[in-house]
Amino acid sequence: MTSLYDFSVLNQNNQVTPLDSYRGKVLLIVNTATGCGLTPQYQGLQELYERYQDQGLEILDFPCNQFMGQAPGSAEEINSFCNLHYQTTFPRFAKIKLNGKEADPLYVWLKDQKSGPLGKRIEWNFAKFLIGRDGQVLERFSSQTDPQTIQESLQKIL
């Protein structure tokens, strides 16, 4: 695989979605959880989305239950929680595995492109990958990175 556009993922309704449909956009890919101490980052993500969507930003939300079972709900429950508490409007996909033998090929590729605090391994919920309009990984941000601090990087590439 040579770019993000070579991958397909399952959307929240378990339908195959080619990431090629995001060609030409700037993407922020985030693994999320609704029961995590970092869950309030949804608010900052939504603020970024509202501020920069018209300039070509898309945020792709991949719930993951691999970190202490902090995303236990169904797709419907996760959507309901995010809509009720954070009014999120960015695309959400099916739950995904990030680490280990069952890691989704998308995340295997993302981790191969940019290492993080634990090397290639995703360290926790809310790790973030910034993807350029050409489908290449530009930056990787740790789980602890507040979405608002990504704004400077976004402004440079939007």
N, CA and C atoms as a LAMMPS dump frame, in Angstrom:
ITEM: TIMESTEP
0
ITEM: NUMBER OF ATOMS
474
ITEM: BOX BOUNDS ff ff ff
-5.0000000000000000e+02 5.0000000000000000e+02
-5.0000000000000000e+02 5.0000000000000000e+02
-5.0000000000000000e+02 5.0000000000000000e+02
ITEM: ATOMS id mol type element x y z
1 1 1 N 0.839 -1.172 0
2 1 2 C 0 0 0
3 1 3 C 0.889 1.242 0
4 2 1 N 0.545 2.182 -0.84
5 2 2 C 1.394 3.355 -0.971
6 2 3 C 0.769 4.636 -0.439
7 3 1 N -0.527 4.642 -0.226
8 3 2 C -1.171 5.814 0.359
9 3 3 C -2.446 5.378 1.088
10 4 1 N -2.977 6.283 1.844
11 4 2 C -4.224 6.03 2.57
12 4 3 C -5.344 5.62 1.61
13 5 1 N -5.278 6.137 0.39
14 5 2 C -6.343 5.897 -0.587
15 5 3 C -6.403 4.453 -1.072
16 6 1 N -5.406 3.653 -0.716
17 6 2 C -5.396 2.242 -1.101
18 6 3 C -6.243 1.369 -0.171
19 7 1 N -6.746 1.955 0.923
20 7 2 C -7.455 1.188 1.94
21 7 3 C -8.956 1.386 1.867
22 8 1 N -9.654 0.373 2.349
23 8 2 C -11.097 0.456 2.585
24 8 3 C -11.328 0.052 4.033
25 9 1 N -12.332 0.644 4.663
26 9 2 C -12.682 0.347 6.052
27 9 3 C -14.187 0.145 6.131
28 10 1 N -14.634 -0.353 7.263
29 10 2 C -16.065 -0.499 7.474
30 10 3 C -16.603 0.748 8.151
31 11 1 N -17.721 1.276 7.621
32 11 2 C -18.334 2.409 8.292
33 11 3 C -19.126 1.902 9.495
34 12 1 N -19.768 2.796 10.199
35 12 2 C -20.466 2.399 11.428
36 12 3 C -21.628 1.442 11.164
37 13 1 N -22.061 1.337 9.917
38 13 2 C -23.115 0.382 9.556
39 13 3 C -22.534 -0.883 8.947
40 14 1 N -21.228 -1.08 9.129
41 14 2 C -20.498 -2.245 8.615
42 14 3 C -20.534 -2.377 7.1
43 15 1 N -20.593 -1.242 6.417
44 15 2 C -20.508 -1.238 4.964
45 15 3 C -19.11 -0.781 4.566
46 16 1 N -18.567 -1.399 3.535
47 16 2 C -17.222 -1.075 3.08
48 16 3 C -17.187 0.355 2.531
49 17 1 N -16.209 1.114 3.02
50 17 2 C -16.016 2.495 2.587
51 17 3 C -14.582 2.655 2.086
52 18 1 N -14.407 2.895 0.79
53 18 2 C -13.048 3.131 0.283
54 18 3 C -12.568 4.504 0.754
55 19 1 N -11.364 4.544 1.305
56 19 2 C -10.832 5.831 1.767
57 19 3 C -10.441 6.725 0.604
58 20 1 N -10.432 6.177 -0.596
59 20 2 C -10.232 6.972 -1.798
60 20 3 C -11.316 8.056 -1.929
61 21 1 N -12.457 7.838 -1.273
62 21 2 C -13.536 8.839 -1.334
63 21 3 C -13.149 10.132 -0.614
64 22 1 N -12.03 10.111 0.132
65 22 2 C -11.537 11.308 0.82
66 22 3 C -10.344 11.936 0.093
67 23 1 N -10.106 11.496 -1.133
68 23 2 C -8.976 12.011 -1.923
69 23 3 C -9.056 13.542 -1.989
70 24 1 N -7.901 14.184 -1.769
71 24 2 C -7.828 15.641 -1.856
72 24 3 C -8.174 16.363 -0.562
73 25 1 N -8.598 15.626 0.448
74 25 2 C -8.922 16.212 1.753
75 25 3 C -7.716 16.088 2.685
76 26 1 N -7.69 16.934 3.698
77 26 2 C -6.756 16.785 4.806
78 26 3 C -7.499 15.996 5.865
79 27 1 N -6.893 14.918 6.353
80 27 2 C -7.582 14.038 7.288
81 27 3 C -6.88 14.005 8.638
82 28 1 N -7.683 13.955 9.678
83 28 2 C -7.192 13.682 11.015
84 28 3 C -7.86 12.383 11.438
85 29 1 N -7.071 11.322 11.559
86 29 2 C -7.591 10.007 11.916
87 29 3 C -7.34 9.798 13.398
88 30 1 N -8.41 9.468 14.128
89 30 2 C -8.338 9.374 15.583
90 30 3 C -8.996 8.079 16.047
91 31 1 N -8.314 7.345 16.938
92 31 2 C -8.952 6.198 17.59
93 31 3 C -9.579 6.711 18.887
94 32 1 N -10.828 6.392 19.1
95 32 2 C -11.581 7.008 20.195
96 32 3 C -12.188 5.965 21.13
97 33 1 N -12.667 6.468 22.258
98 33 2 C -13.388 5.644 23.235
99 33 3 C -14.313 6.562 24.028
100 34 1 N -15.48 6.069 24.332
101 34 2 C -16.472 6.894 25.031
102 34 3 C -16.323 6.851 26.543
103 35 1 N -15.554 5.89 27.07
104 35 2 C -15.434 5.759 28.521
105 35 3 C -14.035 6.031 29.029
106 36 1 N -13.323 6.911 28.383
107 36 2 C -11.914 7.191 28.685
108 36 3 C -11.791 8.566 29.33
109 37 1 N -10.754 8.745 30.122
110 37 2 C -10.489 10.059 30.694
111 37 3 C -10.207 11.114 29.632
112 38 1 N -9.838 10.68 28.429
113 38 2 C -9.565 11.608 27.333
114 38 3 C -10.789 11.856 26.452
115 39 1 N -11.907 11.237 26.766
116 39 2 C -13.116 11.384 25.96
117 39 3 C -13.517 12.841 25.723
118 40 1 N -13.284 13.77 26.677
119 40 2 C -13.613 15.175 26.395
120 40 3 C -12.874 15.758 25.186
121 41 1 N -11.863 15.058 24.67
122 41 2 C -11.217 15.526 23.439
123 41 3 C -12.202 15.573 22.27
124 42 1 N -13.304 14.834 22.36
125 42 2 C -14.329 14.92 21.321
126 42 3 C -14.747 16.372 21.098
127 43 1 N -14.831 17.147 22.162
128 43 2 C -15.238 18.548 22.034
129 43 3 C -14.235 19.326 21.184
130 44 1 N -12.943 19.167 21.474
131 44 2 C -11.918 19.846 20.694
132 44 3 C -11.878 19.377 19.254
133 45 1 N -12.096 18.094 19.036
134 45 2 C -12.144 17.566 17.669
135 45 3 C -13.303 18.176 16.9
136 46 1 N -14.465 18.253 17.537
137 46 2 C -15.629 18.839 16.879
138 46 3 C -15.393 20.316 16.562
139 47 1 N -14.733 21.038 17.47
140 47 2 C -14.424 22.447 17.218
141 47 3 C -13.497 22.6 16.014
142 48 1 N -12.477 21.751 15.914
143 48 2 C -11.598 21.773 14.743
144 48 3 C -12.386 21.487 13.473
145 49 1 N -13.262 20.509 13.542
146 49 2 C -14.059 20.122 12.378
147 49 3 C -14.932 21.282 11.914
148 50 1 N -15.589 21.92 12.845
149 50 2 C -16.459 23.046 12.482
150 50 3 C -15.638 24.204 11.906
151 51 1 N -14.461 24.431 12.437
152 51 2 C -13.629 25.55 12.006
153 51 3 C -13 25.313 10.634
154 52 1 N -12.614 24.07 10.329
155 52 2 C -11.808 23.826 9.132
156 52 3 C -12.448 22.917 8.08
157 53 1 N -13.626 22.42 8.314
158 53 2 C -14.239 21.512 7.339
159 53 3 C -14.4 22.177 5.978
160 54 1 N -14.786 23.437 5.965
161 54 2 C -14.992 24.112 4.682
162 54 3 C -13.683 24.373 3.937
163 55 1 N -12.542 24.168 4.61
164 55 2 C -11.234 24.292 3.954
165 55 3 C -10.682 22.928 3.542
166 56 1 N -11.457 21.864 3.789
167 56 2 C -11.049 20.54 3.333
168 56 3 C -10.659 19.558 4.408
169 57 1 N -10.914 19.873 5.688
170 57 2 C -10.593 18.932 6.761
171 57 3 C -11.712 17.926 6.966
172 58 1 N -11.335 16.674 7.114
173 58 2 C -12.254 15.627 7.552
174 58 3 C -11.602 14.928 8.743
175 59 1 N -12.385 14.662 9.757
176 59 2 C -11.918 13.898 10.912
177 59 3 C -12.568 12.525 10.826
178 60 1 N -11.763 11.488 10.859
179 60 2 C -12.264 10.121 10.769
180 60 3 C -12.104 9.468 12.138
181 61 1 N -13.218 9.088 12.726
182 61 2 C -13.3 8.57 14.093
183 61 3 C -13.4 7.054 14.058
184 62 1 N -12.393 6.396 14.652
185 62 2 C -12.366 4.945 14.726
186 62 3 C -12.44 4.502 16.185
187 63 1 N -13.637 4.163 16.683
188 63 2 C -13.739 3.652 18.057
189 63 3 C -12.903 2.38 18.216
190 64 1 N -12.306 2.256 19.389
191 64 2 C -11.47 1.088 19.679
192 64 3 C -11.684 0.678 21.126
193 65 1 N -11.898 -0.603 21.335
194 65 2 C -12.152 -1.128 22.68
195 65 3 C -10.941 -1.873 23.238
196 66 1 N -9.769 -1.694 22.639
197 66 2 C -8.573 -2.435 23.054
198 66 3 C -7.917 -1.909 24.321
199 67 1 N -8.253 -0.715 24.746
200 67 2 C -7.595 -0.115 25.898
201 67 3 C -8.533 -0.129 27.095
202 68 1 N -8.384 -1.165 27.911
203 68 2 C -9.185 -1.344 29.128
204 68 3 C -10.695 -1.339 28.873
205 69 1 N -11.118 -1.771 27.69
206 69 2 C -12.544 -1.887 27.384
207 69 3 C -13.3 -0.58 27.493
208 70 1 N -12.678 0.531 27.065
209 70 2 C -13.287 1.844 27.255
210 70 3 C -14.213 2.288 26.126
211 71 1 N -14.467 1.412 25.16
212 71 2 C -15.442 1.689 24.106
213 71 3 C -16.332 0.452 23.958
214 72 1 N -17.093 0.118 25.014
215 72 2 C -17.814 -1.152 25.019
216 72 3 C -19.113 -1.176 24.223
217 73 1 N -19.655 -0.049 23.883
218 73 2 C -20.993 -0.001 23.3
219 73 3 C -21.067 -0.434 21.849
220 74 1 N -22.301 -0.579 21.39
221 74 2 C -22.564 -0.841 19.976
222 74 3 C -22.346 0.462 19.204
223 75 1 N -22.336 0.378 17.889
224 75 2 C -22.197 1.582 17.062
225 75 3 C -23.306 2.576 17.399
226 76 1 N -24.509 2.082 17.581
227 76 2 C -25.642 2.957 17.902
228 76 3 C -25.435 3.642 19.257
229 77 1 N -24.959 2.895 20.247
230 77 2 C -24.715 3.474 21.578
231 77 3 C -23.589 4.509 21.543
232 78 1 N -22.546 4.218 20.79
233 78 2 C -21.424 5.158 20.671
234 78 3 C -21.895 6.428 19.979
235 79 1 N -22.634 6.289 18.89
236 79 2 C -23.163 7.462 18.178
237 79 3 C -24.06 8.293 19.072
238 80 1 N -24.926 7.629 19.783
239 80 2 C -25.852 8.323 20.673
240 80 3 C -25.088 9.113 21.733
241 81 1 N -24.092 8.489 22.345
242 81 2 C -23.279 9.148 23.358
243 81 3 C -22.582 10.385 22.774
244 82 1 N -21.945 10.218 21.619
245 82 2 C -21.191 11.32 21.01
246 82 3 C -22.106 12.458 20.582
247 83 1 N -23.264 12.123 20.067
248 83 2 C -24.213 13.156 19.658
249 83 3 C -24.782 13.893 20.856
250 84 1 N -25.113 13.171 21.899
251 84 2 C -25.712 13.766 23.087
252 84 3 C -24.724 14.639 23.852
253 85 1 N -23.508 14.143 24.052
254 85 2 C -22.549 14.845 24.905
255 85 3 C -21.639 15.829 24.17
256 86 1 N -21.353 15.564 22.887
257 86 2 C -20.378 16.397 22.169
258 86 3 C -20.886 16.898 20.824
259 87 1 N -22.083 16.525 20.424
260 87 2 C -22.69 16.958 19.164
261 87 3 C -21.741 16.764 17.974
262 88 1 N -21.068 15.614 17.938
263 88 2 C -20.116 15.36 16.862
264 88 3 C -20.835 15.163 15.538
265 89 1 N -20.221 15.676 14.487
266 89 2 C -20.802 15.551 13.146
267 89 3 C -19.812 14.949 12.146
268 90 1 N -18.585 14.645 12.587
269 90 2 C -17.601 14.06 11.672
270 90 3 C -17.87 12.556 11.526
271 91 1 N -17.374 11.959 10.441
272 91 2 C -17.641 10.547 10.176
273 91 3 C -17.067 9.608 11.242
274 92 1 N -17.872 8.638 11.626
275 92 2 C -17.465 7.608 12.591
276 92 3 C -17.537 6.261 11.875
277 93 1 N -16.585 5.403 12.175
278 93 2 C -16.494 4.116 11.518
279 93 3 C -16.733 2.988 12.513
280 94 1 N -16.709 1.769 12.019
281 94 2 C -16.895 0.596 12.875
282 94 3 C -15.71 0.483 13.835
283 95 1 N -15.946 -0.17 14.961
284 95 2 C -14.857 -0.414 15.91
285 95 3 C -13.731 -1.129 15.192
286 96 1 N -12.535 -0.82 15.652
287 96 2 C -11.351 -1.308 14.962
288 96 3 C -10.316 -1.751 16.001
289 97 1 N -9.466 -2.671 15.602
290 97 2 C -8.331 -3.059 16.448
291 97 3 C -7.086 -2.393 15.879
292 98 1 N -6.264 -1.88 16.775
293 98 2 C -5.113 -1.081 16.372
294 98 3 C -3.789 -1.794 16.553
295 99 1 N -3.703 -2.606 17.585
296 99 2 C -2.454 -3.279 17.945
297 99 3 C -2.65 -4.785 17.925
298 100 1 N -1.55 -5.502 17.84
299 100 2 C -1.607 -6.961 17.905
300 100 3 C -1.848 -7.607 16.555
301 101 1 N -2.027 -8.913 16.6
302 101 2 C -2.183 -9.713 15.377
303 101 3 C -3.455 -9.372 14.608
304 102 1 N -4.47 -8.86 15.29
305 102 2 C -5.738 -8.536 14.634
306 102 3 C -5.845 -7.062 14.246
307 103 1 N -4.741 -6.34 14.304
308 103 2 C -4.768 -4.919 13.948
309 103 3 C -5.247 -4.751 12.513
310 104 1 N -6.106 -3.768 12.32
311 104 2 C -6.625 -3.465 10.988
312 104 3 C -5.467 -3.029 10.075
313 105 1 N -5.48 -3.464 8.816
314 105 2 C -4.402 -3.087 7.888
315 105 3 C -4.181 -1.574 7.794
316 106 1 N -5.239 -0.782 7.915
317 106 2 C -5.079 0.665 7.893
318 106 3 C -4.136 1.105 9.01
319 107 1 N -4.363 0.6 10.217
320 107 2 C -3.525 1.01 11.342
321 107 3 C -2.129 0.406 11.286
322 108 1 N -1.992 -0.747 10.695
323 108 2 C -0.648 -1.305 10.484
324 108 3 C 0.139 -0.337 9.598
325 109 1 N -0.493 0.122 8.531
326 109 2 C 0.151 1.061 7.601
327 109 3 C 0.439 2.395 8.28
328 110 1 N -0.555 2.965 8.994
329 110 2 C -0.357 4.247 9.677
330 110 3 C 0.838 4.181 10.628
331 111 1 N 0.899 3.112 11.422
332 111 2 C 1.982 2.962 12.392
333 111 3 C 3.335 2.778 11.703
334 112 1 N 3.341 2.12 10.539
335 112 2 C 4.584 1.965 9.784
336 112 3 C 5.081 3.315 9.257
337 113 1 N 4.161 4.226 8.989
338 113 2 C 4.53 5.534 8.446
339 113 3 C 5.12 6.463 9.502
340 114 1 N 4.551 6.442 10.708
341 114 2 C 5.017 7.336 11.781
342 114 3 C 4.959 6.616 13.111
343 115 1 N 6.085 6.582 13.791
344 115 2 C 6.138 5.997 15.131
345 115 3 C 5.642 7.014 16.154
346 116 1 N 5.279 6.516 17.321
347 116 2 C 4.813 7.363 18.407
348 116 3 C 5.624 7.13 19.665
349 117 1 N 5.056 7.497 20.824
350 117 2 C 5.769 7.361 22.099
351 117 3 C 6.207 5.932 22.416
352 118 1 N 5.463 4.947 21.934
353 118 2 C 5.804 3.537 22.177
354 118 3 C 6.298 2.867 20.899
355 119 1 N 6.946 3.621 20.047
356 119 2 C 7.372 3.077 18.766
357 119 3 C 6.19 3.008 17.823
358 120 1 N 5.997 1.851 17.211
359 120 2 C 4.891 1.722 16.271
360 120 3 C 3.552 1.469 16.958
361 121 1 N 3.595 0.996 18.161
362 121 2 C 2.374 0.652 18.897
363 121 3 C 1.547 1.906 19.22
364 122 1 N 0.21 1.804 19.075
365 122 2 C -0.675 2.891 19.512
366 122 3 C -0.725 2.828 21.032
367 123 1 N -0.474 3.948 21.677
368 123 2 C -0.322 3.959 23.132
369 123 3 C -1.635 3.985 23.9
370 124 1 N -2.68 4.596 23.343
371 124 2 C -3.93 4.734 24.096
372 124 3 C -4.996 5.298 23.181
373 125 1 N -6.168 5.513 23.74
374 125 2 C -7.256 6.162 23.014
375 125 3 C -6.862 7.594 22.652
376 126 1 N -7.347 8.046 21.515
377 126 2 C -7.176 9.412 21.026
378 126 3 C -5.778 9.714 20.48
379 127 1 N -5.06 8.685 20.007
380 127 2 C -3.863 8.927 19.2
381 127 3 C -4.356 9.472 17.855
382 128 1 N -3.565 10.356 17.251
383 128 2 C -4.041 11.059 16.059
384 128 3 C -2.993 11.021 14.949
385 129 1 N -3.463 10.832 13.72
386 129 2 C -2.607 10.872 12.538
387 129 3 C -3.128 11.956 11.612
388 130 1 N -2.239 12.84 11.191
389 130 2 C -2.586 13.901 10.25
390 130 3 C -2.136 13.469 8.863
391 131 1 N -3.079 13.443 7.932
392 131 2 C -2.849 12.957 6.576
393 131 3 C -2.999 14.119 5.604
394 132 1 N -2.02 14.276 4.702
395 132 2 C -2.078 15.337 3.703
396 132 3 C -3.036 15.015 2.572
397 133 1 N -3.255 15.988 1.73
398 133 2 C -4.187 15.833 0.598
399 133 3 C -3.742 14.744 -0.378
400 134 1 N -2.468 14.352 -0.295
401 134 2 C -1.94 13.307 -1.178
402 134 3 C -2.076 11.902 -0.581
403 135 1 N -2.7 11.801 0.613
404 135 2 C -2.909 10.497 1.229
405 135 3 C -1.724 9.991 2.036
406 136 1 N -0.744 10.852 2.293
407 136 2 C 0.447 10.461 3.045
408 136 3 C 0.376 10.989 4.481
409 137 1 N 0.932 10.209 5.412
410 137 2 C 0.955 10.601 6.819
411 137 3 C 1.982 11.718 6.998
412 138 1 N 1.531 12.846 7.551
413 138 2 C 2.411 13.984 7.79
414 138 3 C 2.92 14.013 9.227
415 139 1 N 2.024 13.763 10.173
416 139 2 C 2.387 13.826 11.586
417 139 3 C 1.568 12.819 12.373
418 140 1 N 2.151 12.414 13.493
419 140 2 C 1.442 11.578 14.461
420 140 3 C 1.471 12.31 15.797
421 141 1 N 0.314 12.395 16.422
422 141 2 C 0.191 13.066 17.706
423 141 3 C -0.206 12.047 18.763
424 142 1 N 0.33 12.212 19.953
425 142 2 C 0.031 11.274 21.033
426 142 3 C -1.404 11.445 21.524
427 143 1 N -1.839 10.477 22.284
428 143 2 C -3.163 10.525 22.905
429 143 3 C -3.339 11.76 23.761
430 144 1 N -2.262 12.204 24.391
431 144 2 C -2.325 13.342 25.297
432 144 3 C -2.405 14.684 24.568
433 145 1 N -2.155 14.696 23.264
434 145 2 C -2.159 15.955 22.515
435 145 3 C -3.574 16.495 22.417
436 146 1 N -3.763 17.681 22.957
437 146 2 C -5.063 18.353 22.885
438 146 3 C -5.34 18.719 21.429
439 147 1 N -6.545 18.44 20.938
440 147 2 C -6.85 18.751 19.541
441 147 3 C -6.554 20.202 19.149
442 148 1 N -6.729 21.145 20.063
443 148 2 C -6.493 22.55 19.721
444 148 3 C -5.028 22.826 19.383
445 149 1 N -4.104 22.025 19.921
446 149 2 C -2.69 22.255 19.628
447 149 3 C -2.316 21.766 18.221
448 150 1 N -3.216 21.053 17.58
449 150 2 C -2.989 20.567 16.215
450 150 3 C -3.322 21.671 15.203
451 151 1 N -3.989 22.69 15.673
452 151 2 C -4.469 23.77 14.811
453 151 3 C -3.353 24.38 13.954
454 152 1 N -2.18 24.594 14.547
455 152 2 C -1.069 25.198 13.796
456 152 3 C -0.655 24.308 12.628
457 153 1 N -0.546 23.015 12.884
458 153 2 C -0.206 22.075 11.804
459 153 3 C -1.284 22.086 10.717
460 154 1 N -2.531 22.135 11.13
461 154 2 C -3.637 22.159 10.159
462 154 3 C -3.575 23.404 9.28
463 155 1 N -3.347 24.536 9.9
464 155 2 C -3.321 25.797 9.145
465 155 3 C -2.224 25.787 8.081
466 156 1 N -1.102 25.13 8.361
467 156 2 C 0.002 25.075 7.405
468 156 3 C -0.355 24.274 6.16
469 157 1 N -1.182 23.251 6.328
470 157 2 C -1.454 22.379 5.175
471 157 3 C -2.815 22.607 4.52
472 158 1 N -3.689 23.33 5.193
473 158 2 C -4.992 23.626 4.589
474 158 3 C -4.833 24.795 3.672
